[in-house]
């Protein structure tokens, strides 16, 4: 089941980008909150249909863990993958 409405996600990203571009910090903050809230709701629906133990974190990542493609910003204390 595809829980993400790609058109809605794109619209949220566009609204956030435009608020940042237009230097409207309060609007950008509100758009980011809208987006993060929506993603939290989607996550909750996904987990309601499947138990947490049925969704290993590894199943949510690309096969290589994603950090190499994401670049240095992805390597944080939560994802400390080192480059070779």
N, C-alpha and C positions, 0 to 999 in steps of 0.2 A: 504494500500500500504506500503510495507516494503522499507523504504528509506535507511536503513543502510545495506551496504555490509559487512557482518560479517567477511568475509575473508580479506577484505581490512583493516578493523578496527584492526583485529588481526595482520596483517602484520605491520601496523603502530605502534602498541604497541610493537611488537617484535623489530622493528628497533630502537625505543626509548630506550627500555631496553638494547639492545646491545650497543648503544652509551654510555649510563650511565655506564654499566658494564666495557666497555673498556676505561672509563675515557676520553671521547672525548666530552668535553662540547660544542664546537661549533656545532658538529654533532647532539648532543642531543637537543640543542636549535632549530636547523633547523628541526629535526624530530618532535619535539613538535609543532612547528609552522605549519608544514604540517598537522598534525593531527587536531589541533584546527581550522585551516582554512577549512579543509574538513568538520568538524562538523558544522561550521558556514554556509557553503554552503548547507549542508543537511537541517539544520534548516530553512534557507531561502526558500528552495524548499517546505518544509513541510508547512510553513506559507503561501506561495504563493497559495497553493491549498486550504487552509482553513484560514479564517480570524482569527486574533489574539483573538478576542472575542469568537471564537468557540473553543479555546484551553485553557481551564483554567489550571493554574499551577498545581492544585490538580490532574489533569488527567495525569500528567507527573511523578508523584511520586507513590511509592508503597502505599498500603492502610494505612500503619502505618506511612507514611511520610518519611520512609527510614533512619532516623537518628539513630534509635536504632540499626539497623543492621550494619550501616556504622561505628558506634563507635564514640569516642570522637572527632576525626578530623572533623566529619560532623557537629558538633555543633559550628558554627561560628556566627558572628554577623548577617549573612544572614540566618542562620538556627539555632536559639538558643534553640533547644529542650533540656530540662533538663532530666536527668535520675532520675527515682523515687527511 
